[in-house]
Structures are given as C-alpha cells and as structure tokens.
Amino acid sequence: MGVHTVSITSWVFGFLESVYEKCLMIELRKEGMKVESQQATGTRRRIGGLMAGSEETGRCGFTVVETMVAVTLLAVGVLALASTLAFITRMIGEGARYGLVAAVGRGTLESLLPIACDGGAHGDTAVGALAVVWTVNRVAGMSELRVSVAAPAATSRIDSFATARACAR
C-alpha cells in the first residue's frame, strides 16, 4: 500500500469523516483487504433534548462513566450548598450578637448623658455575658463619652462607641 500526500497551498476546510472513511475503504480494497464500514452500536443517547442513536434496539440510558461524572458533580454541588448554609448560619448568629452589643452600647451612652457635663467619671458593669466599660472626659467645654463592650472571651472582640456633648459651663 502506498502513501498518498496532498500539497495544500491555501486554507481549505476538510471533508466529513465519512468521506475519509470511504476513501480509506477504497484504498484498502485495492490492496486486497476485506473491510467493512463502521456499524451502529444500537445505543441511543439524549443530546440537547433529542434522542440520537440507533432506532432498531430502542435502548436508551447512560454509561457508567457518565453516571459517575454526574454523581460526582452532584456531590460537589451538595457540598458547596452545605458550606454556604453553614456560613449563612454563622453570619446570622454574628448579626444577632452585633445587634445585642449595639443595643447595650447605645443604652449605656444614653444613660451617661445626664452626668456628661458633671466632670470626669468612669466605671464598668456586666450586662449578661457582655462586659461594659465606660468613661466620661471633660475637654474644653465638651464632654466626651466612650463605651466599650467586650463579648465573651471566646471571640475576644471589643466594640467601642463614642459621642460628644457640648456643656454650657
């Protein structure tokens, strides 16, 4: 059997695979070989909503490899959803804690307003599991109020709130 070469001098598109198959069969038969064309496998496959494949057998389904890939993708999706759910749950819990800390800080600041212009003072207290430390400083006709709210030791987070009030004296 000889080797055939073709010189391509310009950009051309190739033939369909079936044309090359028929040419190969002709060449192999010239050499005295017994050849047959490709035979249908008897399987049907859904491609984009259409059934493709052999109509004779009526079989349809997926191969083991396709099934394994689909199950793997499904597992990855479920794990991503579970991690997102855990993140959202944690954020909801933190949001509730931030709301509590803000309410305690604001309440403490409001309770200090009546004594703000009386002079410097400081103190601490506990509200539930939160530790509250407050200071009142008198500076040039102004009174500066600061409140720090510390969460339980597990988070080691301290939120600070500050305001100033003009004093007439």
C-alpha angles and dihedrals in degrees: 000000000000130000115243121209129190125199112219113198099173137032109279133166119243127245125260115277090249091062092054090046092053092047091051091050091051092050093046091049090051086058090054098254123142109234137170130198122248115291127218114256096216097241128124124209132191110236117179094335094313126104113236129183138050120350094196100075100034091214119147134171143093133290122245091253092053090049092049092050091049093049091048092051090047091051092050090050093049092049091050090050092049093051090048090051091052091049092050092048091051092048091051090052092049090048091055090050092049090051091052093048091049092049092050092046093048092046092051092049091051092049090053095053095086092056096038097102096041093085138267120337139156140185148148137228141168125243108190106304092341123098113214123198120182137182135187116201126184112218125173100323092323131097117216117205121195128182125184120193117196121199121217116298093260092074098031090204123145121194118198129203125189139179138165131220129196114237122210095212 
